[in-house]
Amino acid sequence: MSDTKAIAIKLLVALVIIPLFSSLLLLFIDVTVWIVAMWVMPADMLIENSLSLIAIGVHWGQFISMMAAMSLALLPIACVIFCASQLTDHPLLVLFVAVTLVKFVSYMLFDSMAIGSWLNRVSNLAFNILTSNHPWQTLVSLGPITLFGLLIIAVGLFKVSIYLRSGD
């Protein structure tokens, strides 16, 4: 299997297959709760608590939408981790130290926390999407230039990961 396919499959599994599988688990649980509720609750309580097939469909759609937004937010981070994993045996530790050093050095050089704040916004984006009532608005709140830049960075790091993997 080529290096491109290997890394692409890993990204596909992490950012698409796992969220889809999770959504199917959510759908199964929602349907199970609905079936049990139909046996034990009167009809008016079902309506009052939004336990219906339509509510289940809306809930599942919202979950899929949130997972899609999170996957887009995690794409650059995943590519950074893949690239770092080709260089070291401990990519998460190295990335933690590197981000901390970048924040510290940028503060010392520029006397500003702007770079550190930007890194925090990007690294916390997936969590903010997860906890937001409006995941797509949270994603877009970074701005189109930043989002486009992150996409370019992700593509570049994907290609670097392929290059580094083929060199092993």
Protein Blocks (a to p, Z undefined) as FASTA:
>chain_A
ZZklmmmmmmmmmmmmmmmmmmmmmmmmmmmmmmmmmmmpcfklmmmnopafklmmmmmm
mmmmmmmmmmmmmmmmmmmmmmmmmmpmblmlmmmmmmmmmmmmmmmmnopaklmmmmmm
mmmmmmmmmmpcblmlmmmmnojklmmmmmmmmmmmmmmmmmmmmmZZ
